[in-house]
Amino acid sequence: MTTAMGAALRRIQLGNALSAFGNGFTVPFTFIYVSQVRGLGAGTAGVVLATFAIAALFVLPFTGRVIDRRGPVPVAVAGTVLAAAGSLGLGLSGSEAGVIAAAGALGAGISVVQPALATMIVWCSTTATRSRAFATQFFLNNLGLGVGGLIGGLIVDTAHPSSFIRLFAIEATMFLVLGAVVAGVRLPRSATSGGDRAAIRAADAPAASAASAGWRALLSDRAMVMLCVLGFVMFFACYGQFESGLSAFAVQVTRISPATLGIALAANTAVIVLAQFVVLRLVEHRRRSRVIAGVGIVWAAAWLVAWVSGLAHGHHAAAVTAIIATYALFGLGEAMLAPTVSPLVADLAPDRMVGQYNSAFALVKQLALALGPAVGGVLVGAGAYDAYLLMLVVCSLAISAVALRLGRRLTAAQDSPTRPTRVVARSEARTPTTTAA
């Protein structure tokens, strides 16, 4: 990695950390703010949270193509401005329509920023350094969210709505700081995965036809399609349950207090922050598909431990220990995923489609995050706890099975994060590889 690439990457990571820090001020308190402080009720608060995901589903199908045609920097800057406007709007709006509209702007802005930042990280790293770059991003995200949430908890006061306005103002400011930092990044021309921009634009005309061709090319890449299926199951079985089914199970069945649930969530973040670089050293020289398969085993164990916590609710100390261990195991799995999945998406992408591949994977993530809470909420709400946990154990084991199958479709360079060069197609029509190392 060149000096210019390293300098650009450090600026990107700094901006990303500051943005996560600002986001941490509001994420834990948005539901309470809308439902109680603004007095709009739990129903409206639920709609606001759903709007974040819906907005992402609207913008992500087009974001990747714009990134590949215009570059990630202007897209990221536009996304930060939109997110800042949405965040400030949430803080100032007192009506149902106002908070929903603001949530849509915030959700769309964040959804635009994420694949743009991922593409910038790809451009500023090599295959040998990419796993560490994405692991660092994940570590800084969680550290920023955790510190922001702690400070936000000290500032917020439900009796004083102005305290919430300060939280959203801080978040909006941090989005603008991210935009300013990103705008000043000089991406190394030699590292830009988009290649020669003039040639790309000539090849991409007309735009509508090119966009359609881009999606056809992506869907014809069987390895990428399989990775998207894998990503959907991962986000459905883990992240999609954190704030819905798992938390409801912990309170209703394990019978822990909300305060203890907060400790469990803190344990999840603590494992990620403390273990991320230890885990990185253990996995960065191993095949990515096998590391992801290992995540499925870890998460299956986490759901089994959660099951045990429900059976041991008569023994309070054991039940509490089990549910905290559940969240800690999820954190371990997340730390294993950070240096594997995002770099693999980048290494599967043709040079001129890195943005589109990142956006497609982000779209799959949002679909899982929208469906996961809905399915989990229905099963737990109906009292079908055993069916709920069995479904998630099966999903976790499916992660392992699909990951191993995916490994057979990857080249040695794609499956190994330490090879010196990226293996991507340079031609207009790319035929996915089917060999495995």
TORKOL-4160 file (C-alpha; in steps of 0.2 Angstrom, whole numbers, padded with zeros to 4 digits, m for minus):
437
<pt num="1" X="0000" Y="0000" Z="0000"/>
<pt num="2" X="0007" Y="0017" Z="m0005"/>
<pt num="3" X="0009" Y="0032" Z="0006"/>
<pt num="4" X="m0005" Y="0041" Z="m0003"/>
<pt num="5" X="m0016" Y="0026" Z="0000"/>
<pt num="6" X="m0012" Y="0025" Z="0018"/>
<pt num="7" X="m0015" Y="0044" Z="0021"/>
<pt num="8" X="m0032" Y="0043" Z="0012"/>
<pt num="9" X="m0037" Y="0028" Z="0022"/>
<pt num="10" X="m0033" Y="0036" Z="0038"/>
<pt num="11" X="m0044" Y="0051" Z="0034"/>
<pt num="12" X="m0058" Y="0039" Z="0029"/>
<pt num="13" X="m0057" Y="0029" Z="0045"/>
<pt num="14" X="m0056" Y="0045" Z="0055"/>
<pt num="15" X="m0072" Y="0052" Z="0047"/>
<pt num="16" X="m0081" Y="0036" Z="0049"/>
<pt num="17" X="m0077" Y="0035" Z="0068"/>
<pt num="18" X="m0083" Y="0053" Z="0071"/>
<pt num="19" X="m0099" Y="0049" Z="0061"/>
<pt num="20" X="m0102" Y="0033" Z="0072"/>
<pt num="21" X="m0099" Y="0043" Z="0087"/>
<pt num="22" X="m0112" Y="0055" Z="0082"/>
<pt num="23" X="m0124" Y="0041" Z="0078"/>
<pt num="24" X="m0122" Y="0033" Z="0095"/>
<pt num="25" X="m0130" Y="0049" Z="0103"/>
<pt num="26" X="m0147" Y="0045" Z="0095"/>
<pt num="27" X="m0148" Y="0026" Z="0091"/>
<pt num="28" X="m0153" Y="0020" Z="0108"/>
<pt num="29" X="m0165" Y="0034" Z="0111"/>
<pt num="30" X="m0175" Y="0037" Z="0095"/>
<pt num="31" X="m0189" Y="0026" Z="0100"/>
<pt num="32" X="m0191" Y="0034" Z="0117"/>
<pt num="33" X="m0189" Y="0051" Z="0109"/>
<pt num="34" X="m0203" Y="0049" Z="0096"/>
<pt num="35" X="m0215" Y="0039" Z="0107"/>
<pt num="36" X="m0214" Y="0048" Z="0124"/>
<pt num="37" X="m0205" Y="0064" Z="0122"/>
<pt num="38" X="m0214" Y="0070" Z="0107"/>
<pt num="39" X="m0229" Y="0061" Z="0113"/>
<pt num="40" X="m0233" Y="0052" Z="0096"/>
<pt num="41" X="m0235" Y="0035" Z="0102"/>
<pt num="42" X="m0226" Y="0018" Z="0100"/>
<pt num="43" X="m0235" Y="0015" Z="0083"/>
<pt num="44" X="m0227" Y="0031" Z="0076"/>
<pt num="45" X="m0210" Y="0026" Z="0083"/>
<pt num="46" X="m0211" Y="0009" Z="0075"/>
<pt num="47" X="m0215" Y="0017" Z="0058"/>
<pt num="48" X="m0200" Y="0029" Z="0060"/>
<pt num="49" X="m0189" Y="0014" Z="0063"/>
<pt num="50" X="m0196" Y="0005" Z="0048"/>
<pt num="51" X="m0194" Y="0021" Z="0038"/>
<pt num="52" X="m0175" Y="0020" Z="0040"/>
<pt num="53" X="m0175" Y="0003" Z="0031"/>
<pt num="54" X="m0188" Y="0007" Z="0018"/>
<pt num="55" X="m0179" Y="0023" Z="0013"/>
<pt num="56" X="m0163" Y="0012" Z="0010"/>
<pt num="57" X="m0173" Y="0000" Z="m0001"/>
<pt num="58" X="m0178" Y="0014" Z="m0012"/>
<pt num="59" X="m0160" Y="0022" Z="m0014"/>
<pt num="60" X="m0148" Y="0007" Z="m0014"/>
<pt num="61" X="m0153" Y="0000" Z="m0031"/>
<pt num="62" X="m0147" Y="0016" Z="m0039"/>
<pt num="63" X="m0133" Y="0021" Z="m0028"/>
<pt num="64" X="m0120" Y="0008" Z="m0034"/>
<pt num="65" X="m0121" Y="0013" Z="m0052"/>
<pt num="66" X="m0119" Y="0032" Z="m0047"/>
<pt num="67" X="m0104" Y="0027" Z="m0037"/>
<pt num="68" X="m0096" Y="0018" Z="m0051"/>
<pt num="69" X="m0100" Y="0032" Z="m0064"/>
<pt num="70" X="m0096" Y="0048" Z="m0053"/>
<pt num="71" X="m0084" Y="0041" Z="m0040"/>
<pt num="72" X="m0088" Y="0038" Z="m0021"/>
<pt num="73" X="m0082" Y="0055" Z="m0014"/>
<pt num="74" X="m0097" Y="0065" Z="m0021"/>
<pt num="75" X="m0109" Y="0052" Z="m0017"/>
<pt num="76" X="m0103" Y="0051" Z="0001"/>
<pt num="77" X="m0103" Y="0070" Z="0003"/>
<pt num="78" X="m0121" Y="0071" Z="m0004"/>
<pt num="79" X="m0126" Y="0057" Z="0008"/>
<pt num="80" X="m0119" Y="0065" Z="0023"/>
<pt num="81" X="m0128" Y="0081" Z="0019"/>
<pt num="82" X="m0145" Y="0072" Z="0017"/>
<pt num="83" X="m0142" Y="0062" Z="0033"/>
<pt num="84" X="m0137" Y="0078" Z="0043"/>
<pt num="85" X="m0154" Y="0086" Z="0037"/>
<pt num="86" X="m0164" Y="0071" Z="0042"/>
<pt num="87" X="m0155" Y="0070" Z="0059"/>
<pt num="88" X="m0158" Y="0088" Z="0062"/>
<pt num="89" X="m0176" Y="0087" Z="0056"/>
<pt num="90" X="m0180" Y="0073" Z="0068"/>
<pt num="91" X="m0174" Y="0084" Z="0082"/>
<pt num="92" X="m0185" Y="0099" Z="0077"/>
<pt num="93" X="m0200" Y="0090" Z="0071"/>
<pt num="94" X="m0215" Y="0088" Z="0082"/>
<pt num="95" X="m0228" Y="0081" Z="0070"/>
<pt num="96" X="m0230" Y="0063" Z="0064"/>
<pt num="97" X="m0227" Y="0068" Z="0046"/>
<pt num="98" X="m0212" Y="0078" Z="0050"/>
<pt num="99" X="m0203" Y="0064" Z="0060"/>
<pt num="100" X="m0207" Y="0051" Z="0047"/>
<pt num="101" X="m0200" Y="0062" Z="0033"/>
<pt num="102" X="m0185" Y="0066" Z="0043"/>
<pt num="103" X="m0182" Y="0048" Z="0046"/>
<pt num="104" X="m0183" Y="0044" Z="0027"/>
<pt num="105" X="m0170" Y="0057" Z="0024"/>
<pt num="106" X="m0159" Y="0051" Z="0038"/>
<pt num="107" X="m0161" Y="0033" Z="0032"/>
<pt num="108" X="m0158" Y="0037" Z="0014"/>
<pt num="109" X="m0142" Y="0047" Z="0018"/>
<pt num="110" X="m0134" Y="0034" Z="0029"/>
<pt num="111" X="m0138" Y="0020" Z="0015"/>
<pt num="112" X="m0129" Y="0031" Z="0002"/>
<pt num="113" X="m0114" Y="0034" Z="0013"/>
<pt num="114" X="m0111" Y="0016" Z="0018"/>
<pt num="115" X="m0107" Y="0009" Z="0001"/>
<pt num="116" X="m0098" Y="0024" Z="m0004"/>
<pt num="117" X="m0086" Y="0023" Z="0011"/>
<pt num="118" X="m0084" Y="0004" Z="0008"/>
<pt num="119" X="m0079" Y="0008" Z="m0010"/>
<pt num="120" X="m0067" Y="0021" Z="m0004"/>
<pt num="121" X="m0059" Y="0008" Z="0008"/>
<pt num="122" X="m0057" Y="m0004" Z="m0007"/>
<pt num="123" X="m0049" Y="0009" Z="m0018"/>
<pt num="124" X="m0037" Y="0014" Z="m0004"/>
<pt num="125" X="m0031" Y="m0004" Z="0001"/>
<pt num="126" X="m0024" Y="m0019" Z="m0007"/>
<pt num="127" X="m0029" Y="m0037" Z="m0005"/>
<pt num="128" X="m0016" Y="m0040" Z="0008"/>
<pt num="129" X="m0022" Y="m0025" Z="0018"/>
<pt num="130" X="m0041" Y="m0025" Z="0015"/>
<pt num="131" X="m0046" Y="m0037" Z="0029"/>
<pt num="132" X="m0037" Y="m0026" Z="0042"/>
<pt num="133" X="m0045" Y="m0010" Z="0034"/>
<pt num="134" X="m0062" Y="m0017" Z="0036"/>
<pt num="135" X="m0059" Y="m0024" Z="0053"/>
<pt num="136" X="m0053" Y="m0007" Z="0058"/>
<pt num="137" X="m0069" Y="0001" Z="0051"/>
<pt num="138" X="m0080" Y="m0011" Z="0061"/>
<pt num="139" X="m0070" Y="m0008" Z="0077"/>
<pt num="140" X="m0071" Y="0011" Z="0075"/>
<pt num="141" X="m0089" Y="0010" Z="0071"/>
<pt num="142" X="m0093" Y="0000" Z="0087"/>
<pt num="143" X="m0081" Y="0010" Z="0098"/>
<pt num="144" X="m0089" Y="0026" Z="0092"/>
<pt num="145" X="m0107" Y="0020" Z="0094"/>
<pt num="146" X="m0103" Y="0014" Z="0112"/>
<pt num="147" X="m0094" Y="0030" Z="0117"/>
<pt num="148" X="m0108" Y="0041" Z="0109"/>
<pt num="149" X="m0121" Y="0031" Z="0117"/>
<pt num="150" X="m0113" Y="0032" Z="0135"/>
<pt num="151" X="m0111" Y="0051" Z="0133"/>
<pt num="152" X="m0129" Y="0053" Z="0126"/>
<pt num="153" X="m0136" Y="0044" Z="0141"/>
<pt num="154" X="m0128" Y="0057" Z="0152"/>
<pt num="155" X="m0135" Y="0071" Z="0142"/>
<pt num="156" X="m0153" Y="0065" Z="0139"/>
<pt num="157" X="m0167" Y="0069" Z="0150"/>
<pt num="158" X="m0185" Y="0063" Z="0145"/>
<pt num="159" X="m0192" Y="0078" Z="0155"/>
<pt num="160" X="m0183" Y="0090" Z="0144"/>
<pt num="161" X="m0186" Y="0089" Z="0125"/>
<pt num="162" X="m0172" Y="0101" Z="0122"/>
<pt num="163" X="m0159" Y="0088" Z="0128"/>
<pt num="164" X="m0164" Y="0077" Z="0114"/>
<pt num="165" X="m0163" Y="0091" Z="0101"/>
<pt num="166" X="m0145" Y="0093" Z="0107"/>
<pt num="167" X="m0142" Y="0074" Z="0103"/>
<pt num="168" X="m0149" Y="0076" Z="0086"/>
<pt num="169" X="m0139" Y="0092" Z="0083"/>
<pt num="170" X="m0123" Y="0083" Z="0088"/>
<pt num="171" X="m0127" Y="0068" Z="0076"/>
<pt num="172" X="m0130" Y="0081" Z="0062"/>
<pt num="173" X="m0114" Y="0090" Z="0065"/>
<pt num="174" X="m0104" Y="0073" Z="0065"/>
<pt num="175" X="m0112" Y="0069" Z="0048"/>
<pt num="176" X="m0106" Y="0086" Z="0041"/>
<pt num="177" X="m0089" Y="0083" Z="0049"/>
<pt num="178" X="m0088" Y="0066" Z="0040"/>
<pt num="179" X="m0093" Y="0075" Z="0023"/>
<pt num="180" X="m0080" Y="0088" Z="0026"/>
<pt num="181" X="m0066" Y="0074" Z="0029"/>
<pt num="182" X="m0072" Y="0064" Z="0015"/>
<pt num="183" X="m0072" Y="0079" Z="0003"/>
<pt num="184" X="m0054" Y="0082" Z="0007"/>
<pt num="185" X="m0048" Y="0064" Z="0003"/>
<pt num="186" X="m0037" Y="0062" Z="m0012"/>
<pt num="187" X="m0040" Y="0045" Z="m0019"/>
<pt num="188" X="m0024" Y="0038" Z="m0027"/>
<pt num="189" X="m0027" Y="0037" Z="m0045"/>
<pt num="190" X="m0017" Y="0020" Z="m0046"/>
<pt num="191" X="m0029" Y="0013" Z="m0033"/>
<pt num="192" X="m0046" Y="0018" Z="m0040"/>
<pt num="193" X="m0055" Y="0002" Z="m0045"/>
<pt num="194" X="m0065" Y="0012" Z="m0057"/>
<pt num="195" X="m0051" Y="0013" Z="m0069"/>
<pt num="196" X="m0051" Y="0027" Z="m0082"/>
<pt num="197" X="m0067" Y="0037" Z="m0079"/>
<pt num="198" X="m0069" Y="0044" Z="m0097"/>
<pt num="199" X="m0067" Y="0026" Z="m0104"/>
<pt num="200" X="m0080" Y="0020" Z="m0092"/>
<pt num="201" X="m0093" Y="0033" Z="m0096"/>
<pt num="202" X="m0091" Y="0030" Z="m0114"/>
<pt num="203" X="m0093" Y="0011" Z="m0111"/>
<pt num="204" X="m0108" Y="0015" Z="m0100"/>
<pt num="205" X="m0119" Y="0025" Z="m0112"/>
<pt num="206" X="m0133" Y="0025" Z="m0112"/>
<pt num="207" X="m0135" Y="0025" Z="m0093"/>
<pt num="208" X="m0151" Y="0016" Z="m0092"/>
<pt num="209" X="m0145" Y="0002" Z="m0103"/>
<pt num="210" X="m0129" Y="0001" Z="m0094"/>
<pt num="211" X="m0137" Y="0000" Z="m0077"/>
<pt num="212" X="m0148" Y="m0014" Z="m0083"/>
<pt num="213" X="m0133" Y="m0023" Z="m0090"/>
<pt num="214" X="m0124" Y="m0020" Z="m0073"/>
<pt num="215" X="m0137" Y="m0029" Z="m0063"/>
<pt num="216" X="m0137" Y="m0043" Z="m0076"/>
<pt num="217" X="m0119" Y="m0045" Z="m0074"/>
<pt num="218" X="m0120" Y="m0046" Z="m0055"/>
<pt num="219" X="m0134" Y="m0058" Z="m0055"/>
<pt num="220" X="m0124" Y="m0069" Z="m0067"/>
<pt num="221" X="m0110" Y="m0070" Z="m0055"/>
<pt num="222" X="m0115" Y="m0086" Z="m0046"/>
<pt num="223" X="m0102" Y="m0083" Z="m0032"/>
<pt num="224" X="m0109" Y="m0065" Z="m0029"/>
<pt num="225" X="m0127" Y="m0072" Z="m0029"/>
<pt num="226" X="m0122" Y="m0085" Z="m0016"/>
<pt num="227" X="m0113" Y="m0072" Z="m0005"/>
<pt num="228" X="m0129" Y="m0062" Z="m0006"/>
<pt num="229" X="m0139" Y="m0076" Z="0000"/>
<pt num="230" X="m0127" Y="m0080" Z="0013"/>
<pt num="231" X="m0127" Y="m0061" Z="0019"/>
<pt num="232" X="m0146" Y="m0062" Z="0020"/>
<pt num="233" X="m0146" Y="m0077" Z="0031"/>
<pt num="234" X="m0132" Y="m0069" Z="0042"/>
<pt num="235" X="m0141" Y="m0052" Z="0045"/>
<pt num="236" X="m0158" Y="m0061" Z="0047"/>
<pt num="237" X="m0151" Y="m0073" Z="0060"/>
<pt num="238" X="m0141" Y="m0061" Z="0070"/>
<pt num="239" X="m0143" Y="m0042" Z="0068"/>
<pt num="240" X="m0161" Y="m0044" Z="0063"/>
<pt num="241" X="m0165" Y="m0051" Z="0080"/>
<pt num="242" X="m0156" Y="m0040" Z="0092"/>
<pt num="243" X="m0169" Y="m0027" Z="0094"/>
<pt num="244" X="m0184" Y="m0038" Z="0092"/>
<pt num="245" X="m0185" Y="m0057" Z="0095"/>
<pt num="246" X="m0170" Y="m0059" Z="0105"/>
<pt num="247" X="m0173" Y="m0045" Z="0117"/>
<pt num="248" X="m0191" Y="m0050" Z="0119"/>
<pt num="249" X="m0186" Y="m0068" Z="0123"/>
<pt num="250" X="m0173" Y="m0062" Z="0135"/>
<pt num="251" X="m0186" Y="m0051" Z="0145"/>
<pt num="252" X="m0201" Y="m0062" Z="0143"/>
<pt num="253" X="m0194" Y="m0080" Z="0144"/>
<pt num="254" X="m0177" Y="m0078" Z="0153"/>
<pt num="255" X="m0185" Y="m0065" Z="0164"/>
<pt num="256" X="m0171" Y="m0053" Z="0165"/>
<pt num="257" X="m0173" Y="m0035" Z="0168"/>
<pt num="258" X="m0171" Y="m0021" Z="0155"/>
<pt num="259" X="m0156" Y="m0015" Z="0164"/>
<pt num="260" X="m0148" Y="m0033" Z="0163"/>
<pt num="261" X="m0152" Y="m0033" Z="0144"/>
<pt num="262" X="m0142" Y="m0017" Z="0143"/>
<pt num="263" X="m0127" Y="m0026" Z="0151"/>
<pt num="264" X="m0129" Y="m0040" Z="0138"/>
<pt num="265" X="m0129" Y="m0027" Z="0124"/>
<pt num="266" X="m0114" Y="m0019" Z="0132"/>
<pt num="267" X="m0105" Y="m0036" Z="0133"/>
<pt num="268" X="m0108" Y="m0038" Z="0114"/>
<pt num="269" X="m0100" Y="m0021" Z="0110"/>
<pt num="270" X="m0086" Y="m0025" Z="0123"/>
<pt num="271" X="m0081" Y="m0041" Z="0114"/>
<pt num="272" X="m0080" Y="m0033" Z="0097"/>
<pt num="273" X="m0070" Y="m0019" Z="0103"/>
<pt num="274" X="m0058" Y="m0029" Z="0114"/>
<pt num="275" X="m0056" Y="m0044" Z="0103"/>
<pt num="276" X="m0057" Y="m0037" Z="0085"/>
<pt num="277" X="m0038" Y="m0036" Z="0082"/>
<pt num="278" X="m0035" Y="m0052" Z="0091"/>
<pt num="279" X="m0047" Y="m0061" Z="0080"/>
<pt num="280" X="m0040" Y="m0052" Z="0065"/>
<pt num="281" X="m0023" Y="m0060" Z="0068"/>
<pt num="282" X="m0031" Y="m0077" Z="0070"/>
<pt num="283" X="m0042" Y="m0076" Z="0054"/>
<pt num="284" X="m0033" Y="m0065" Z="0041"/>
<pt num="285" X="m0021" Y="m0079" Z="0035"/>
<pt num="286" X="m0036" Y="m0092" Z="0034"/>
<pt num="287" X="m0048" Y="m0095" Z="0020"/>
<pt num="288" X="m0062" Y="m0083" Z="0021"/>
<pt num="289" X="m0076" Y="m0096" Z="0017"/>
<pt num="290" X="m0070" Y="m0106" Z="0032"/>
<pt num="291" X="m0070" Y="m0091" Z="0043"/>
<pt num="292" X="m0088" Y="m0087" Z="0039"/>
<pt num="293" X="m0092" Y="m0106" Z="0041"/>
<pt num="294" X="m0085" Y="m0104" Z="0058"/>
<pt num="295" X="m0096" Y="m0089" Z="0062"/>
<pt num="296" X="m0111" Y="m0100" Z="0058"/>
<pt num="297" X="m0105" Y="m0112" Z="0072"/>
<pt num="298" X="m0102" Y="m0099" Z="0084"/>
<pt num="299" X="m0120" Y="m0091" Z="0081"/>
<pt num="300" X="m0128" Y="m0108" Z="0082"/>
<pt num="301" X="m0120" Y="m0110" Z="0099"/>
<pt num="302" X="m0126" Y="m0093" Z="0104"/>
<pt num="303" X="m0144" Y="m0097" Z="0100"/>
<pt num="304" X="m0142" Y="m0114" Z="0110"/>
<pt num="305" X="m0136" Y="m0104" Z="0125"/>
<pt num="306" X="m0150" Y="m0092" Z="0123"/>
<pt num="307" X="m0162" Y="m0108" Z="0123"/>
<pt num="308" X="m0154" Y="m0114" Z="0139"/>
<pt num="309" X="m0156" Y="m0097" Z="0147"/>
<pt num="310" X="m0175" Y="m0099" Z="0145"/>
<pt num="311" X="m0175" Y="m0116" Z="0152"/>
<pt num="312" X="m0165" Y="m0110" Z="0167"/>
<pt num="313" X="m0176" Y="m0095" Z="0171"/>
<pt num="314" X="m0179" Y="m0102" Z="0188"/>
<pt num="315" X="m0160" Y="m0101" Z="0192"/>
<pt num="316" X="m0158" Y="m0082" Z="0190"/>
<pt num="317" X="m0140" Y="m0081" Z="0190"/>
<pt num="318" X="m0137" Y="m0095" Z="0178"/>
<pt num="319" X="m0150" Y="m0087" Z="0166"/>
<pt num="320" X="m0142" Y="m0070" Z="0167"/>
<pt num="321" X="m0125" Y="m0077" Z="0164"/>
<pt num="322" X="m0132" Y="m0087" Z="0149"/>
<pt num="323" X="m0140" Y="m0072" Z="0141"/>
<pt num="324" X="m0125" Y="m0061" Z="0143"/>
<pt num="325" X="m0115" Y="m0076" Z="0135"/>
<pt num="326" X="m0127" Y="m0076" Z="0121"/>
<pt num="327" X="m0124" Y="m0058" Z="0116"/>
<pt num="328" X="m0105" Y="m0060" Z="0119"/>
<pt num="329" X="m0104" Y="m0075" Z="0107"/>
<pt num="330" X="m0113" Y="m0064" Z="0094"/>
<pt num="331" X="m0100" Y="m0051" Z="0096"/>
<pt num="332" X="m0086" Y="m0064" Z="0093"/>
<pt num="333" X="m0095" Y="m0069" Z="0077"/>
<pt num="334" X="m0096" Y="m0051" Z="0071"/>
<pt num="335" X="m0078" Y="m0049" Z="0074"/>
<pt num="336" X="m0074" Y="m0064" Z="0063"/>
<pt num="337" X="m0085" Y="m0057" Z="0049"/>
<pt num="338" X="m0078" Y="m0039" Z="0049"/>
<pt num="339" X="m0062" Y="m0044" Z="0040"/>
<pt num="340" X="m0069" Y="m0057" Z="0029"/>
<pt num="341" X="m0086" Y="m0053" Z="0021"/>
<pt num="342" X="m0084" Y="m0035" Z="0015"/>
<pt num="343" X="m0066" Y="m0038" Z="0007"/>
<pt num="344" X="m0074" Y="m0053" Z="m0001"/>
<pt num="345" X="m0087" Y="m0043" Z="m0009"/>
<pt num="346" X="m0074" Y="m0031" Z="m0016"/>
<pt num="347" X="m0063" Y="m0045" Z="m0022"/>
<pt num="348" X="m0078" Y="m0053" Z="m0032"/>
<pt num="349" X="m0082" Y="m0036" Z="m0040"/>
<pt num="350" X="m0076" Y="m0032" Z="m0058"/>
<pt num="351" X="m0065" Y="m0016" Z="m0057"/>
<pt num="352" X="m0079" Y="m0005" Z="m0065"/>
<pt num="353" X="m0093" Y="m0012" Z="m0053"/>
<pt num="354" X="m0086" Y="m0011" Z="m0035"/>
<pt num="355" X="m0099" Y="0002" Z="m0030"/>
<pt num="356" X="m0113" Y="m0008" Z="m0037"/>
<pt num="357" X="m0107" Y="m0024" Z="m0029"/>
<pt num="358" X="m0106" Y="m0015" Z="m0012"/>
<pt num="359" X="m0123" Y="m0007" Z="m0014"/>
<pt num="360" X="m0131" Y="m0024" Z="m0019"/>
<pt num="361" X="m0124" Y="m0032" Z="m0003"/>
<pt num="362" X="m0130" Y="m0017" Z="0007"/>
<pt num="363" X="m0147" Y="m0019" Z="m0001"/>
<pt num="364" X="m0148" Y="m0038" Z="0004"/>
<pt num="365" X="m0143" Y="m0032" Z="0022"/>
<pt num="366" X="m0157" Y="m0020" Z="0023"/>
<pt num="367" X="m0170" Y="m0033" Z="0017"/>
<pt num="368" X="m0164" Y="m0045" Z="0030"/>
<pt num="369" X="m0165" Y="m0031" Z="0043"/>
<pt num="370" X="m0182" Y="m0027" Z="0038"/>
<pt num="371" X="m0189" Y="m0045" Z="0038"/>
<pt num="372" X="m0179" Y="m0051" Z="0053"/>
<pt num="373" X="m0188" Y="m0041" Z="0066"/>
<pt num="374" X="m0205" Y="m0044" Z="0058"/>
<pt num="375" X="m0203" Y="m0063" Z="0058"/>
<pt num="376" X="m0195" Y="m0064" Z="0075"/>
<pt num="377" X="m0208" Y="m0052" Z="0082"/>
<pt num="378" X="m0222" Y="m0063" Z="0076"/>
<pt num="379" X="m0215" Y="m0079" Z="0082"/>
<pt num="380" X="m0211" Y="m0072" Z="0099"/>
<pt num="381" X="m0227" Y="m0063" Z="0101"/>
<pt num="382" X="m0236" Y="m0079" Z="0097"/>
<pt num="383" X="m0226" Y="m0087" Z="0111"/>
<pt num="384" X="m0218" Y="m0100" Z="0099"/>
<pt num="385" X="m0201" Y="m0098" Z="0107"/>
<pt num="386" X="m0195" Y="m0116" Z="0103"/>
<pt num="387" X="m0200" Y="m0113" Z="0085"/>
<pt num="388" X="m0191" Y="m0096" Z="0085"/>
<pt num="389" X="m0175" Y="m0103" Z="0092"/>
<pt num="390" X="m0175" Y="m0119" Z="0081"/>
<pt num="391" X="m0177" Y="m0108" Z="0066"/>
<pt num="392" X="m0162" Y="m0097" Z="0071"/>
<pt num="393" X="m0151" Y="m0112" Z="0075"/>
<pt num="394" X="m0155" Y="m0120" Z="0058"/>
<pt num="395" X="m0151" Y="m0103" Z="0050"/>
<pt num="396" X="m0134" Y="m0102" Z="0059"/>
<pt num="397" X="m0130" Y="m0119" Z="0053"/>
<pt num="398" X="m0135" Y="m0115" Z="0035"/>
<pt num="399" X="m0123" Y="m0100" Z="0036"/>
<pt num="400" X="m0109" Y="m0113" Z="0038"/>
<pt num="401" X="m0116" Y="m0125" Z="0024"/>
<pt num="402" X="m0118" Y="m0111" Z="0012"/>
<pt num="403" X="m0101" Y="m0103" Z="0016"/>
<pt num="404" X="m0092" Y="m0120" Z="0013"/>
<pt num="405" X="m0101" Y="m0122" Z="m0004"/>
<pt num="406" X="m0096" Y="m0104" Z="m0008"/>
<pt num="407" X="m0078" Y="m0108" Z="m0005"/>
<pt num="408" X="m0079" Y="m0120" Z="m0020"/>
<pt num="409" X="m0083" Y="m0106" Z="m0032"/>
<pt num="410" X="m0069" Y="m0094" Z="m0026"/>
<pt num="411" X="m0052" Y="m0094" Z="m0033"/>
<pt num="412" X="m0037" Y="m0095" Z="m0021"/>
<pt num="413" X="m0034" Y="m0077" Z="m0022"/>
<pt num="414" X="m0052" Y="m0072" Z="m0018"/>
<pt num="415" X="m0054" Y="m0084" Z="m0004"/>
<pt num="416" X="m0037" Y="m0079" Z="0004"/>
<pt num="417" X="m0035" Y="m0062" Z="0011"/>
<pt num="418" X="m0016" Y="m0062" Z="0010"/>
<pt num="419" X="m0013" Y="m0064" Z="m0008"/>
<pt num="420" X="m0003" Y="m0049" Z="m0016"/>
<pt num="421" X="m0016" Y="m0044" Z="m0029"/>
<pt num="422" X="m0034" Y="m0043" Z="m0032"/>
<pt num="423" X="m0042" Y="m0055" Z="m0044"/>
<pt num="424" X="m0056" Y="m0047" Z="m0053"/>
<pt num="425" X="m0061" Y="m0047" Z="m0071"/>
<pt num="426" X="m0054" Y="m0034" Z="m0082"/>
<pt num="427" X="m0065" Y="m0037" Z="m0097"/>
<pt num="428" X="m0083" Y="m0031" Z="m0101"/>
<pt num="429" X="m0091" Y="m0048" Z="m0100"/>
<pt num="430" X="m0085" Y="m0058" Z="m0084"/>
<pt num="431" X="m0087" Y="m0077" Z="m0082"/>
<pt num="432" X="m0088" Y="m0081" Z="m0064"/>
<pt num="433" X="m0074" Y="m0094" Z="m0059"/>
<pt num="434" X="m0079" Y="m0111" Z="m0052"/>
<pt num="435" X="m0063" Y="m0118" Z="m0046"/>
<pt num="436" X="m0058" Y="m0119" Z="m0028"/>
<pt num="437" X="m0041" Y="m0119" Z="m0019"/>
